[in-house]
Amino acid sequence: MIATRTVGGPQLRIDDRADSSGDELQRICGDIADLSAEGSLADFDLATLLTQVPAPLTAINLDACRVVYHHQTAVVLIELEATVLAVRAAALAYRQAERGISDAFGGLLDYFGYVTGRVIAISLPVLIPIALAVAAPIYLGMKFLDVTGLDDVVAKHFGIDLAQTKAAAKEAFVALVFENSDVSGAVIEHVLPGIVVGFMGLPPTVLATEGDHALWPHDSSSMTAWILGGANMFGLLLPSDVEVWRAKGITPADDEPPRDLEDLYGREADRHRGADSGQVRIEEITSPDGTTRYIVYVPATTDWSPDAGQNTTDLTTNVQAMAGNDTVMAEMVRQAIAEANIATDAEVMLVGYSQGGITAGSLAADPAFLADVNVTALVTVGAPISDFPVDEGIDVLSIEHEQDLVPDLDGNENPVEDHWSTITVDYDPEQLRRAPNLKGRTDAELDELFASAGAAHSSAAYSASIGLMLAAGHAGLNRFTAKNSGFFTGDLKETRDYQGKRKRT
């Protein structure tokens, strides 16, 4: 059984349970208070008072019992009210403690980064000569061995393959970063901005700044904006306009709506797999009652060059989106939806993997976009979207591998909300090799598929995880499919594919 952890969605947390218990106790208190009030009024009923005249001793005993009853009722009410206050206080304390632990931990990492930056700045006059003295001979020696062919001699006589050693070291570093993705995300969110601020000599208090500005780095988004600004000075990662047109699909259109989330994700992965530049696909689905819904698939990265060419699914789109800027892919989705003539009241599901998830998440948090497009569901896979305030009316399902660095690039966990469910899967290649969609693959093919240290982010690995979860009847996947069943049933009326390219102005 593949190991998963689900947070958010229509489920109760500890503080939510405390709040609901407090509400129930408050209701009971109200019922008891109403009964007590009715009893007190009944004490003064004329018929009851007249029956006491013939039997005064019985009446006195009855009055004594009434006094005891009202006294004990009052005591019970006071105790229950005190319990209600205690339960609500516990829920509040839990929230504050959880927030406090997070803030305190983040503050410590900020300060650690700041101190490191100050140490680097102060030690720079000493570090530079030492670095040159150590690194220059090593670099020149490696180059000399490579050019002269002596590296082959070293490998033959000493058994040291320098190229293989270098590749192994790089792979080990990537594995370390990915396998400890939560730590890597915290470093990106706190330590790196702290180092920059400390190196610049700014006061550490600026790291506590709220907001999206990039006057100085204080979180992952502003750090990305700083990197983007520096790259732009060298003509890299530059923004541009986009030209969009109706195109022949990378893969043929399907005959029916997606049958489940594995099928849905497979169609999403096909929007970029093997392509120079990804495509946006829009499926129009008609339910038996005549209701029309649309699924919009947003492609992932296909080009990692920092030089923005014509490709819309490139590194520039990634960095621009992570910096909180508009992107050519977001505009491509807007134009595709406009060209498809999607009615403003028609339900729309956005689906995106990696860069596609970033784009879809940013659009689901854009009030201007949502004013024209009725997005009711969002599916993201392996995408860092925690910084996007996705509208509460959108049912969100995020799927992430625990050992995938990419969803942690924003340095935060996804919000734990009723409308937002995040399923974190423990990436286990041995388990994934048994996934239904990988049957028929040879051992050699499977070894190659999961050999890379960054394989936890591969679309094939995510497809295998989703397949295993579905086979095990994962409650989170079943809940999402049931709630959004209109996108998985009916007739697939039409499929439209859109291609785009950057254009210079």
JOZIVEN-V787584 format. One record per residue. N is the residue number from 0. RES is the residue in three letters. PSI is psi in whole degrees, -180 to 180 (none if undefined). NEAR is the number of other C-alpha atoms within 12 Angstrom. Layout:
N_RES_PSI_NEAR, N_RES_PSI_NEAR
This chain:
0_MET_124_20, 1_ILE_137_29, 2_ALA_130_21, 3_THR_160_26, 4_ARG_127_22, 5_THR_130_31, 6_VAL_156_29, 7_GLY_-170_26, 8_GLY_-174_29, 9_PRO_65_23, 10_GLN_157_21, 11_LEU_137_19, 12_ARG_177_20, 13_ILE_-46_19, 14_ASP_-32_24, 15_ASP_-40_24, 16_ARG_-41_19, 17_ALA_-43_26, 18_ASP_-44_27, 19_SER_-36_19, 20_SER_-41_24, 21_GLY_-40_27, 22_ASP_-42_22, 23_GLU_-42_20, 24_LEU_-39_27, 25_GLN_-38_26, 26_ARG_-41_18, 27_ILE_-41_20, 28_CYS_-42_26, 29_GLY_-41_20, 30_ASP_-44_17, 31_ILE_-41_24, 32_ALA_-39_23, 33_ASP_-43_17, 34_LEU_-40_19, 35_SER_-41_25, 36_ALA_-41_17, 37_GLU_-39_15, 38_GLY_-40_18, 39_SER_-40_19, 40_LEU_-37_16, 41_ALA_-27_15, 42_ASP_-27_25, 43_PHE_18_17, 44_ASP_131_14, 45_LEU_-44_12, 46_ALA_-39_11, 47_THR_-43_17, 48_LEU_-39_20, 49_LEU_-32_14, 50_THR_-14_17, 51_GLN_-18_20, 52_VAL_-46_14, 53_PRO_-20_12, 54_ALA_77_14, 55_PRO_-37_14, 56_LEU_-43_13, 57_THR_-38_15, 58_ALA_-41_19, 59_ILE_-44_16, 60_ASN_-41_14, 61_LEU_-43_19, 62_ASP_-38_20, 63_ALA_-42_15, 64_CYS_-38_15, 65_ARG_-41_21, 66_VAL_-45_18, 67_VAL_-43_14, 68_TYR_-50_19, 69_HIS_-35_24, 70_HIS_-48_16, 71_GLN_-36_16, 72_THR_-43_24, 73_ALA_-41_21, 74_VAL_-45_18, 75_VAL_-43_21, 76_LEU_-43_26, 77_ILE_-43_20, 78_GLU_-41_17, 79_LEU_-43_27, 80_GLU_-40_25, 81_ALA_-37_18, 82_THR_-41_24, 83_VAL_-47_27, 84_LEU_-40_22, 85_ALA_-42_20, 86_VAL_-45_27, 87_ARG_-38_27, 88_ALA_-38_19, 89_ALA_-42_23, 90_ALA_-43_25, 91_LEU_-44_22, 92_ALA_-39_20, 93_TYR_-46_21, 94_ARG_-45_20, 95_GLN_-40_16, 96_ALA_-43_17, 97_GLU_-44_17, 98_ARG_-39_15, 99_GLY_-42_15, 100_ILE_-45_15, 101_SER_-46_18, 102_ASP_-42_18, 103_ALA_-44_17, 104_PHE_-45_21, 105_GLY_-39_30, 106_GLY_-39_30, 107_LEU_-42_22, 108_LEU_-39_33, 109_ASP_-48_38, 110_TYR_-38_31, 111_PHE_-46_27, 112_GLY_-40_33, 113_TYR_-47_35, 114_VAL_-41_28, 115_THR_-42_28, 116_GLY_-40_28, 117_ARG_-41_24, 118_VAL_-43_23, 119_ILE_-45_23, 120_ALA_-44_22, 121_ILE_-36_17, 122_SER_-2_16, 123_LEU_-43_17, 124_PRO_-26_13, 125_VAL_-38_14, 126_LEU_-39_16, 127_ILE_-51_16, 128_PRO_-39_13, 129_ILE_-44_14, 130_ALA_-43_16, 131_LEU_-41_16, 132_ALA_-34_14, 133_VAL_-47_14, 134_ALA_-38_15, 135_ALA_-49_15, 136_PRO_-38_15, 137_ILE_-47_14, 138_TYR_-48_15, 139_LEU_-38_15, 140_GLY_-43_18, 141_MET_-42_22, 142_LYS_-42_17, 143_PHE_-44_14, 144_LEU_-39_21, 145_ASP_-45_19, 146_VAL_-41_12, 147_THR_-12_13, 148_GLY_7_17, 149_LEU_-15_20, 150_ASP_-31_24, 151_ASP_-35_20, 152_VAL_-42_16, 153_VAL_-43_18, 154_ALA_-38_18, 155_LYS_-43_13, 156_HIS_-29_11, 157_PHE_-6_12, 158_GLY_22_13, 159_ILE_109_16, 160_ASP_104_21, 161_LEU_-41_24, 162_ALA_-42_19, 163_GLN_-37_15, 164_THR_-43_15, 165_LYS_-45_14, 166_ALA_-39_15, 167_ALA_-39_16, 168_ALA_-41_15, 169_LYS_-44_17, 170_GLU_-39_20, 171_ALA_-38_18, 172_PHE_-45_18, 173_VAL_-42_23, 174_ALA_-42_24, 175_LEU_-44_20, 176_VAL_-44_28, 177_PHE_-43_30, 178_GLU_-21_30, 179_ASN_51_24, 180_SER_-35_34, 181_ASP_-43_28, 182_VAL_-43_27, 183_SER_-41_32, 184_GLY_-40_34, 185_ALA_-37_34, 186_VAL_-43_36, 187_ILE_-41_35, 188_GLU_-35_36, 189_HIS_-51_42, 190_VAL_-48_35, 191_LEU_-48_37, 192_PRO_-38_46, 193_GLY_-41_44, 194_ILE_-44_36, 195_VAL_-47_37, 196_VAL_-42_38, 197_GLY_-41_32, 198_PHE_-36_26, 199_MET_-15_23, 200_GLY_16_22, 201_LEU_157_23, 202_PRO_145_23, 203_PRO_-18_32, 204_THR_-22_19, 205_VAL_-18_27, 206_LEU_-17_38, 207_ALA_8_25, 208_THR_138_20, 209_GLU_156_16, 210_GLY_175_18, 211_ASP_4_23, 212_HIS_160_21, 213_ALA_35_26, 214_LEU_-34_22, 215_TRP_152_36, 216_PRO_131_43, 217_HIS_-4_44, 218_ASP_-176_45, 219_SER_-39_41, 220_SER_-48_40, 221_SER_-32_39, 222_MET_-42_38, 223_THR_-40_36, 224_ALA_-37_31, 225_TRP_-46_30, 226_ILE_-42_29, 227_LEU_-44_32, 228_GLY_-41_26, 229_GLY_-41_15, 230_ALA_-39_22, 231_ASN_-33_20, 232_MET_-24_12, 233_PHE_14_14, 234_GLY_20_16, 235_LEU_155_25, 236_LEU_36_34, 237_LEU_141_36, 238_PRO_164_36, 239_SER_173_27, 240_ASP_172_25, 241_VAL_144_31, 242_GLU_130_25, 243_VAL_139_30, 244_TRP_157_24, 245_ARG_134_24, 246_ALA_168_20, 247_LYS_135_17, 248_GLY_149_26, 249_ILE_-37_26, 250_THR_156_24, 251_PRO_155_16, 252_ALA_148_23, 253_ASP_161_25, 254_ASP_-23_17, 255_GLU_165_24, 256_PRO_160_31, 257_PRO_137_30, 258_ARG_-26_26, 259_ASP_-174_30, 260_LEU_-29_41, 261_GLU_-44_34, 262_ASP_-43_25, 263_LEU_-47_38, 264_TYR_-35_40, 265_GLY_-41_32, 266_ARG_-36_39, 267_GLU_-46_42, 268_ALA_-30_41, 269_ASP_-12_35, 270_ARG_-13_41, 271_HIS_-18_36, 272_ARG_122_25, 273_GLY_11_18, 274_ALA_149_23, 275_ASP_-36_24, 276_SER_129_33, 277_GLY_164_42, 278_GLN_154_45, 279_VAL_129_50, 280_ARG_138_46, 281_ILE_121_44, 282_GLU_130_43, 283_GLU_119_41, 284_ILE_130_36, 285_THR_124_26, 286_SER_163_22, 287_PRO_-29_15, 288_ASP_4_12, 289_GLY_-5_15, 290_THR_135_22, 291_THR_130_28, 292_ARG_161_40, 293_TYR_138_47, 294_ILE_126_49, 295_VAL_116_50, 296_TYR_125_47, 297_VAL_125_54, 298_PRO_164_55, 299_ALA_-175_45, 300_THR_137_39, 301_THR_-9_30, 302_ASP_123_27, 303_TRP_13_23, 304_SER_136_21, 305_PRO_-9_25, 306_ASP_113_24, 307_ALA_110_34, 308_GLY_-136_30, 309_GLN_-18_31, 310_ASN_131_39, 311_THR_-22_51, 312_THR_64_47, 313_ASP_-176_39, 314_LEU_-34_34, 315_THR_-44_42, 316_THR_-42_50, 317_ASN_-54_44, 318_VAL_-42_43, 319_GLN_-42_40, 320_ALA_-43_41, 321_MET_-25_42, 322_ALA_-3_36, 323_GLY_13_37, 324_ASN_161_33, 325_ASP_154_30, 326_THR_165_37, 327_VAL_-31_43, 328_MET_-39_51, 329_ALA_-41_43, 330_GLU_-35_34, 331_MET_-41_41, 332_VAL_-43_45, 333_ARG_-48_36, 334_GLN_-36_28, 335_ALA_-44_37, 336_ILE_-40_39, 337_ALA_-42_22, 338_GLU_-29_18, 339_ALA_-4_28, 340_ASN_46_18, 341_ILE_124_28, 342_ALA_148_21, 343_THR_-20_21, 344_ASP_-1_18, 345_ALA_137_28, 346_GLU_136_34, 347_VAL_134_38, 348_MET_129_43, 349_LEU_135_50, 350_VAL_130_51, 351_GLY_141_52, 352_TYR_134_49, 353_SER_-118_48, 354_GLN_-37_50, 355_GLY_-36_51, 356_GLY_-39_45, 357_ILE_-47_50, 358_THR_-47_52, 359_ALA_-41_50, 360_GLY_-40_47, 361_SER_-38_42, 362_LEU_-36_45, 363_ALA_-9_42, 364_ALA_8_30, 365_ASP_107_25, 366_PRO_-36_19, 367_ALA_-41_14, 368_PHE_-44_26, 369_LEU_-19_29, 370_ALA_-25_16, 371_ASP_-21_23, 372_VAL_126_36, 373_ASN_77_32, 374_VAL_121_40, 375_THR_-16_35, 376_ALA_147_42, 377_LEU_128_50, 378_VAL_122_49, 379_THR_144_47, 380_VAL_125_53, 381_GLY_41_49, 382_ALA_137_50, 383_PRO_100_47, 384_ILE_14_49, 385_SER_-23_36, 386_ASP_-9_32, 387_PHE_122_34, 388_PRO_76_23, 389_VAL_136_34, 390_ASP_138_29, 391_GLU_-19_23, 392_GLY_0_21, 393_ILE_128_34, 394_ASP_114_37, 395_VAL_134_50, 396_LEU_118_48, 397_SER_131_49, 398_ILE_127_49, 399_GLU_144_45, 400_HIS_136_46, 401_GLU_-35_35, 402_GLN_16_35, 403_ASP_121_41, 404_LEU_-34_38, 405_VAL_-48_40, 406_PRO_-17_41, 407_ASP_4_38, 408_LEU_-22_40, 409_ASP_-3_37, 410_GLY_5_37, 411_ASN_161_33, 412_GLU_152_32, 413_ASN_148_36, 414_PRO_145_26, 415_VAL_93_26, 416_GLU_159_28, 417_ASP_-32_22, 418_HIS_1_30, 419_TRP_112_38, 420_SER_127_36, 421_THR_123_41, 422_ILE_116_38, 423_THR_123_35, 424_VAL_133_36, 425_ASP_110_30, 426_TYR_112_38, 427_ASP_100_28, 428_PRO_-35_32, 429_GLU_-38_20, 430_GLN_-43_24, 431_LEU_-28_35, 432_ARG_-22_33, 433_ARG_11_25, 434_ALA_144_30, 435_PRO_-38_22, 436_ASN_-6_24, 437_LEU_5_27, 438_LYS_138_15, 439_GLY_-16_13, 440_ARG_142_17, 441_THR_164_13, 442_ASP_-38_16, 443_ALA_-41_12, 444_GLU_-40_15, 445_LEU_-38_26, 446_ASP_-43_17, 447_GLU_-37_18, 448_LEU_-39_27, 449_PHE_13_28, 450_ALA_-37_22, 451_SER_145_24, 452_ALA_-26_29, 453_GLY_16_31, 454_ALA_-19_32, 455_ALA_-19_41, 456_HIS_-3_40, 457_SER_147_34, 458_SER_-31_40, 459_ALA_-41_35, 460_ALA_-41_44, 461_TYR_-38_47, 462_SER_-40_39, 463_ALA_-42_40, 464_SER_-45_47, 465_ILE_-40_45, 466_GLY_-42_33, 467_LEU_-39_33, 468_MET_-41_34, 469_LEU_-42_28, 470_ALA_-30_22, 471_ALA_1_19, 472_GLY_44_18, 473_HIS_126_25, 474_ALA_-38_22, 475_GLY_-42_32, 476_LEU_-43_35, 477_ASN_-39_23, 478_ARG_-46_23, 479_PHE_-44_35, 480_THR_-41_31, 481_ALA_-43_18, 482_LYS_-32_21, 483_ASN_38_31, 484_SER_-25_25, 485_GLY_-23_34, 486_PHE_-11_41, 487_PHE_5_31, 488_THR_170_28, 489_GLY_-154_25, 490_ASP_136_27, 491_LEU_102_29, 492_LYS_-45_25, 493_GLU_148_23, 494_THR_129_31, 495_ARG_136_35, 496_ASP_143_37, 497_TYR_135_38, 498_GLN_155_38, 499_GLY_164_34, 500_LYS_148_28, 501_ARG_146_29, 502_LYS_140_18, 503_ARG_142_14, 504_THR_none_9
